[in-house]
Amino acid sequence: MTIPFQRTADTVRGAGAEAAALAGHLLRYPTGVPPERQPRPCPGRYAAAPAHHGPVLLLHGFIDNRAVFAPLRRALGNHGWTHLHALNHSPLTRDVRAAAVLLARHVEWARQAHGGAPVALVGHSLGGLIARYYVQRLGGDELVDTLVTLATPHEGTTAALLPTPFPITRQLRPSSALMSELRLPAPDCRTRFTAVRGELDELILPGPHAWLRHPDLAADNRLIAGAGHIGLPSHPRAVESVRLALEAGERGRTGAEEPPTERHAS
């Protein structure tokens, strides 16, 4: 009886942490409504910066904004990442493909603004799917060497089968045309992926659909115990996973990559 009791206690603690994360995010939400001011491209501005200080673009999820990344930005900043830019996309976004085209413009800007440095992407939920479509289907792997997704429905989610007024949710269904397109071969995709999912995610169902399992894509899948959907971007273990993935991207530029794997973080 000890194991079931322990699981129940862990679930209760996880639910409490998710509720606290949601409350914190609601307080921060108004600060993320205005778009972030972006510096003008200046090719020589960051020429002397180390390669690992290349730009990182953060893309939020459905009906959210850049405020969700405040704890992550603070943590990464404490570890030396100074070129962090959180993007806002419209809450009325209707199509992942169209959003990926807009993301391409931001990546081009980041390359120009930071002296041609490689770009890394971090996407939460829908944001991760938009970023994946860009690198996998639109040739974004030429500019993006690392993509980290947090609670992203890589294989869709049955939660999207529920009635909803938002057209984009139909693309998140496991049997959608978009999911079928993402299952197509991608033998030349060079981006390295890390897919992080929360053990208690209430929106990505079944949970393993938040992992990236594609035969042509190099992916490191990580499970964060006790984490839900909203709280994942601010969960300490998830934040650490993002940092480690960015560091792995840096090592990859020098040829010292680690093989992809599936990992569990408690």
C-alpha angles and dihedrals in degrees: 000000000000096000097052090046091051091049091050091050091048091049092051092049090047092050090050091050090049091051090050091049091050092050091050092048092050089055091050096041097090091055090060098051097088113070117253116260110246125207119239116262110270111173095198098041098092099023092120095048119109116260091247089063092067118133123288118199118203120205121192130214137254117318091355137103142216093282089083088074097054096106092043093050091050092050094047090046089055088056095051105270103135103161100072120147124182115203129207121213124189118276085222093061106146104182134038092210094055091047089052090055089055090047089056089063091053091050091051089050091050092052091052095042092052103043098263095303117160114268127229123200130207117188131183119210109314089010090064091052092050090050092048092051090051096052097036102040107020101046095256090140087082090069103024119066098173133036123180118189125195119200092340120163096232090165095030128255132257087221086076090064089075117098112271137164092226115095094203092066089069087065089058093061113109092239097046123126089244092057090048090052092051089053091060118109115280103178095157100049107124101184118113113226133205115189116194122190133181120237091225099041106153097190105045104069125214093025098227089063085082090067121087111236111169122140094225100044125082103228136172109202119202132186119207112205117224095012127125133196105272095037097048098091090055099038109117093229092048091048088051090050090054091050093048091049091052090049090050088053089055091051089047090061088061094043097255100118126155120227116260117260145159115258137182123215121195 
